[in-house]
Amino acid sequence: MEKEEKIRVLFSEEEIEKRVSELAEEIGRDYAGKELHLVCILKGAAPFMCELAKKLNNPGVSMDFMAVSSYGSQTQSSG
């Protein structure tokens, strides 16, 4: 039988939402009146970037996605 893993919550949903809003406001100030291009590293960052993009008040925002891997041509991660 496998050992049961314990998961500890580091930040509440409300804390994360508040911080994403703060980041969106900061980015909004820094890039006011400028085009903004977001690049998301798949797959883990996609939920964060989508929430951030929704909160940005920038009509010139565009998004792209990039998949990366440390495997190269191997079948095991290099770390």
MODELLER restraints for C-alpha pairs under 7 A, 6 or more apart:
rsr = mdl.restraints
at = mdl.atoms
rsr.add(forms.Gaussian(group=physical.xy_distance, feature=features.Distance(at['CA:20:A'], at['CA:52:A']), mean=6.01, stdev=0.5))
rsr.add(forms.Gaussian(group=physical.xy_distance, feature=features.Distance(at['CA:21:A'], at['CA:55:A']), mean=6.41, stdev=0.5))
rsr.add(forms.Gaussian(group=physical.xy_distance, feature=features.Distance(at['CA:24:A'], at['CA:52:A']), mean=6.10, stdev=0.5))
rsr.add(forms.Gaussian(group=physical.xy_distance, feature=features.Distance(at['CA:24:A'], at['CA:55:A']), mean=5.92, stdev=0.5))
rsr.add(forms.Gaussian(group=physical.xy_distance, feature=features.Distance(at['CA:24:A'], at['CA:56:A']), mean=5.22, stdev=0.5))
rsr.add(forms.Gaussian(group=physical.xy_distance, feature=features.Distance(at['CA:28:A'], at['CA:56:A']), mean=6.37, stdev=0.5))
rsr.add(forms.Gaussian(group=physical.xy_distance, feature=features.Distance(at['CA:28:A'], at['CA:57:A']), mean=6.49, stdev=0.5))
rsr.add(forms.Gaussian(group=physical.xy_distance, feature=features.Distance(at['CA:28:A'], at['CA:58:A']), mean=6.88, stdev=0.5))
rsr.add(forms.Gaussian(group=physical.xy_distance, feature=features.Distance(at['CA:35:A'], at['CA:60:A']), mean=4.80, stdev=0.5))
rsr.add(forms.Gaussian(group=physical.xy_distance, feature=features.Distance(at['CA:35:A'], at['CA:61:A']), mean=6.05, stdev=0.5))
rsr.add(forms.Gaussian(group=physical.xy_distance, feature=features.Distance(at['CA:36:A'], at['CA:60:A']), mean=6.02, stdev=0.5))
rsr.add(forms.Gaussian(group=physical.xy_distance, feature=features.Distance(at['CA:36:A'], at['CA:61:A']), mean=4.63, stdev=0.5))
rsr.add(forms.Gaussian(group=physical.xy_distance, feature=features.Distance(at['CA:36:A'], at['CA:62:A']), mean=6.36, stdev=0.5))
rsr.add(forms.Gaussian(group=physical.xy_distance, feature=features.Distance(at['CA:37:A'], at['CA:61:A']), mean=5.66, stdev=0.5))
rsr.add(forms.Gaussian(group=physical.xy_distance, feature=features.Distance(at['CA:37:A'], at['CA:62:A']), mean=4.81, stdev=0.5))
rsr.add(forms.Gaussian(group=physical.xy_distance, feature=features.Distance(at['CA:37:A'], at['CA:63:A']), mean=5.62, stdev=0.5))
rsr.add(forms.Gaussian(group=physical.xy_distance, feature=features.Distance(at['CA:38:A'], at['CA:62:A']), mean=6.18, stdev=0.5))
rsr.add(forms.Gaussian(group=physical.xy_distance, feature=features.Distance(at['CA:38:A'], at['CA:63:A']), mean=4.69, stdev=0.5))
rsr.add(forms.Gaussian(group=physical.xy_distance, feature=features.Distance(at['CA:38:A'], at['CA:64:A']), mean=6.32, stdev=0.5))
rsr.add(forms.Gaussian(group=physical.xy_distance, feature=features.Distance(at['CA:39:A'], at['CA:63:A']), mean=5.84, stdev=0.5))
rsr.add(forms.Gaussian(group=physical.xy_distance, feature=features.Distance(at['CA:39:A'], at['CA:64:A']), mean=4.88, stdev=0.5))
rsr.add(forms.Gaussian(group=physical.xy_distance, feature=features.Distance(at['CA:39:A'], at['CA:65:A']), mean=5.56, stdev=0.5))
rsr.add(forms.Gaussian(group=physical.xy_distance, feature=features.Distance(at['CA:40:A'], at['CA:46:A']), mean=6.24, stdev=0.5))
rsr.add(forms.Gaussian(group=physical.xy_distance, feature=features.Distance(at['CA:40:A'], at['CA:49:A']), mean=6.56, stdev=0.5))
rsr.add(forms.Gaussian(group=physical.xy_distance, feature=features.Distance(at['CA:40:A'], at['CA:64:A']), mean=6.28, stdev=0.5))
rsr.add(forms.Gaussian(group=physical.xy_distance, feature=features.Distance(at['CA:40:A'], at['CA:65:A']), mean=4.71, stdev=0.5))
rsr.add(forms.Gaussian(group=physical.xy_distance, feature=features.Distance(at['CA:40:A'], at['CA:66:A']), mean=6.06, stdev=0.5))
rsr.add(forms.Gaussian(group=physical.xy_distance, feature=features.Distance(at['CA:41:A'], at['CA:65:A']), mean=6.01, stdev=0.5))
rsr.add(forms.Gaussian(group=physical.xy_distance, feature=features.Distance(at['CA:41:A'], at['CA:66:A']), mean=4.97, stdev=0.5))
rsr.add(forms.Gaussian(group=physical.xy_distance, feature=features.Distance(at['CA:41:A'], at['CA:67:A']), mean=5.82, stdev=0.5))
rsr.add(forms.Gaussian(group=physical.xy_distance, feature=features.Distance(at['CA:42:A'], at['CA:65:A']), mean=6.47, stdev=0.5))
rsr.add(forms.Gaussian(group=physical.xy_distance, feature=features.Distance(at['CA:42:A'], at['CA:66:A']), mean=5.85, stdev=0.5))
rsr.add(forms.Gaussian(group=physical.xy_distance, feature=features.Distance(at['CA:42:A'], at['CA:67:A']), mean=5.06, stdev=0.5))
rsr.add(forms.Gaussian(group=physical.xy_distance, feature=features.Distance(at['CA:70:A'], at['CA:77:A']), mean=5.70, stdev=0.5))
rsr.add(forms.Gaussian(group=physical.xy_distance, feature=features.Distance(at['CA:70:A'], at['CA:78:A']), mean=5.87, stdev=0.5))
rsr.add(forms.Gaussian(group=physical.xy_distance, feature=features.Distance(at['CA:71:A'], at['CA:77:A']), mean=4.76, stdev=0.5))
rsr.add(forms.Gaussian(group=physical.xy_distance, feature=features.Distance(at['CA:71:A'], at['CA:78:A']), mean=6.13, stdev=0.5))
